[in-house]
Amino acid sequence: MKRQSADFLEKARVLLENATTMLSVDLTAQALIFESHDRVFKTHTGVQSEFARLAKDDPRIDSELRAFLGLTYQLKAIADYETGPGSKVSAEHAIRAIDTARRFVAAIEQVIAA
C-alpha cells in the first residue's frame, strides 16, 4: 500500500473513532446522574431510564436532547451489528447526530454547573 493511502485510511479511522466517541453521550448522561445521585449505572438501559427521569421536566433539556440517548443507541447498533440494506448511517444523518451530541454535552454541562 502506498504511504499516502495508508495515511488517508489512518485519518479515516481516527475520524470514525472521534464520531463514535461523540455518539457515546452515555458518558455525559452518566455525569448528570452521578452529579444528582452519586451513582453510576452499568447498562445503557439504566442510563437511558434514569436520564429520562431526570430530564423529564427540566426546561434546559429540550425534547430533541431528551430523545437523543435512544437515537444514539440505534445509530450505534446499526454501525456495530447491521449488514445489508438499511445498515448504513448516511453522512447527513451522522453530521446531524454529531451536532446534536455537541448540543447535548453543552446542555448537560450547563445543568450540572447551575
N, C-alpha and C positions, 0 to 999 in steps of 0.2 A: 504494500500500500504506500502511496506517495505521502510524504510528510505533511503537506498541506491538507490532504484529505483526512488524515488522522487528526490533525488539529481541528478541522471542522466537526468531525464526529465527537471529539472530546468536548468541544464547546457545546454541542447539542446535548450531550449527556449532562453537563453542568447545568444548562438551562432547564432541562427536564427535571433535574433534582430540585432546582430552585422552585419550579412550578409545583412540584409535589409538596415541597415544604410550605409554600403559600397556601396550598389547599388543605393543609393539615391544621385547620383552625381549631381542632380539638384542644390544642395546647393553649390557645387564647381563652377558650371556654373554661378549661381547667383552671386558669389563673383566676377568673371571676369566681368560680365555685370555691376554690381554695381561699380566696380573699373573704368570701362570705361564711364559709363553714370550717375552714382548716381541714378539709377533707379532699382526697384525691379519688376519683372514680377510675376503675380499671378497664371499663368497656366503653365502646363508642355509644352504645345504647344508654348506659348510665349517664355519661356526659351529656348526651343529647337531651335526655329527660330532665335532668337537673338544670341544665342551661335553660330549657324551655320554661321551667317553673320560675326560675329567677328573672328571666327576661319578659315574661308574660305581660306584666303591667308597667314595664319600665319605658317611658316615652323616649328615652335616649337611644333605645334599640328598636329601630323600625321593623316593620313586618318582614321586609326582604332579608334583613340580617337575622331575625329570629328563625327564618326558614333555611338559612344558609348551611347550617351543620348537616341537615339531611341531604341537601343538594350536593355538598362536597363528598359525602359518603357515597352517593350514587356515582359521581364522577370517578372517585377512586375505584369503585367496584368495576366500572366499565374499563378503566385503564388497566387494572390488575388482572381481571378474570374473563372478560368478554372477548369473543372472537367472532368473525363473520360480520354480516350486515348489522349495523347499529352498534358496532363495537368501537367506534372511533368518536372522540370528542373533537368537534370542529375547532379550528383556530379561533374563530369568533367567539364560540362558547367558552373556550379556555381563557381568552382575554377578559371577557366579562366576569368570569369566575374569579380571576386573579384581582381585578379591580374591586370586586365586591369583598374579597378577602382582605384587601388593604383597608377598606372602609370598616369591615368587621373588627379588625385588630385595633384601629384607631378608636372606634366606639367603645370597645371594652376597656381600653386604656383610660379613656375619659371617665367611664363609670367607676373604675377602680380608684382613680385619682381623686374623685369627688368626696 
